[in-house]
Structures are given as structure tokens and as C-alpha cells.
């Protein structure tokens, strides 16, 4: 499966890499997530999600500092938004950012990991994650859990950076964000256990989802899944 397609170095990094970001690093990540390149991609992801679902219940797994939920609330206020993160420190940062945006009444965040979601079966209309997938230690189990909480016919949109970006995506990234930022992104890929698009697809069991494919949203590769209506 997907883990088997990682290089030996990728498998080592995945084992060593923390699934939850600790307190000190959470503050650093929160600061980075407020920079223009991050905020632009949160807007792009929010725009993409709304095309799939603009009302009902949405779950953001690995919500981190909660910054994706803020443009989600602006673009689709009729969505009931919930974010979870395995890191208690990140949940604290998310709550602060959401409160600062004046959205505490419309967005809830809580501590939980992708493998054990504290929600009943068939609860969410859509499940999303952004830059979280490569942190999951047992992605196959997480995929099964995502399917469990999705309503029949619901979609899962899992966005992440990947290795081996297509040349046209890299060229567009350099045009929009500059060569220096793209160089930093390339360096980042060596210390993060990112998948490639093919290995992302292999993480999802075709017995669980009727749609399994990847597509591009800005610099992010989106693993797009849909739970069958008849289950």
C-alpha cells in the first residue's frame, strides 16, 4: 500500500516524525501559517471544498491552528464546522485564532486524532484535511475511520504537499510565489515524509470508497474520495 511505496528514508521519517506537533513547535507553525503563501492556499482549499459541499456538517482533521476553518466560515456560513487535532497545543492555537476572527460561536475545535474520531457513524457530509495526511502513522486505519463518520454519498478531500510535483505545477508555483519560496519548499520535502500522488491513491481501499483519485489545487495534491450511497 502507500506506506510500502515510500522510500526507506521516507518510511524512517514517517516513523520518527511526530503525529502531533508539540507546544513550542505549535507556536512556530502558527506563525508560519499566517504568512501569505499559507493564507492563499487556505483560501484556495476553502473555495475548492465549497464546490463539493456548501451546507451540512464539515470535519477538518489535523486542523492545526484552525486557519482553514476561518475562510471556510466566510465562504459557507451555512456549514457546521468542526476541527480536530491530535495536538493539544495546536487546539489551543486554533481556538485563539478563531476567537480573534470573531467566529467562536460558529466553529468548534477539539483534541482528537484521525484514527479515533469521537463522532457517531454517518455524521458528516464532508471530511477534509490540509497538510495533515503525511503525519498519520496508520493511514489505512484513518481512512476507514473517515469512511465511518461520513454520510453515504459524502466526500473526503485530503490535501497535502507531495514529492515529485509535476513540472507545470512547479513552474506555476515559481511564477506566483517566487523561486526562493519554492526552493524552501523543496528543502522542506526532505524532512517531511510526504507521499507522491500515486502512493496517496494507494492509501485508500477501493472496497471503502467508490471514487479514488488525485487532482491539484494550487501547490497541493488533493486525494478525493467518496463514500458509496449504498453501504
C-alpha positions, 0 to 999 in steps of 0.5 A: 500500500502507500506506506510500502511505496515510500522510500526507506528514508521516507518510511524512517521519517514517517516513523520518527516524525511526530503525529502531533506537533508539540507546544513550542513547535505549535507556536512556530507553525502558527506563525508560519501559517499566517504568512501569505503563501499559507493564507492563499492556499487556505483560501484556495482549499476553502473555495475548492471544498465549497464546490463539493459541499456548501451546507451540512456538517464539515470535519477538518482533521489535523486542523492545526491552528484552525486557519482553514476553518476561518475562510471556510466560515466566510465562504459557507456560513451555512456549514457546521464546522468542526476541527480536530487535532491530535495536538493539544497545543495546536487546539489551543492555537486554533481556538485563539485564532478563531476567537480573534476572527470573531467566529467562536460561536460558529466553529468548534475545535477539539483534541482528537486524532484521525484514527479515533474520531469521537463522532457517531457513524454517518455524521458528516457530509464532508471530511477534509484535511490540509497538510495533515495526511503525511503525519498519520502513522496508520493511514489505512486505519484513518481512512476507514475511520473517515469512511465511518463518520461520513454520510453515504454519498459524502466526500473526503478531500485530503490535501497535502504537499507531495514529492515529485510535483509535476513540472507545470505545477512547479513552474506555476508555483515559481511564477506566483510565489517566487523561486526562493519560496519554492526552493524552501519548499523543496528543502522542506520535502526532505524532512517531511515524509510526504507521499507522491500522488500515486502512493496517496491513491494507494492509501485508500481501499477501493472496497471503502470508497467508490471514487479514488483519485488525485487532482491539484489545487494550487501547490497541493495534491488533493486525494478525493474520495467518496463514500458509496450511497449504498453501504 
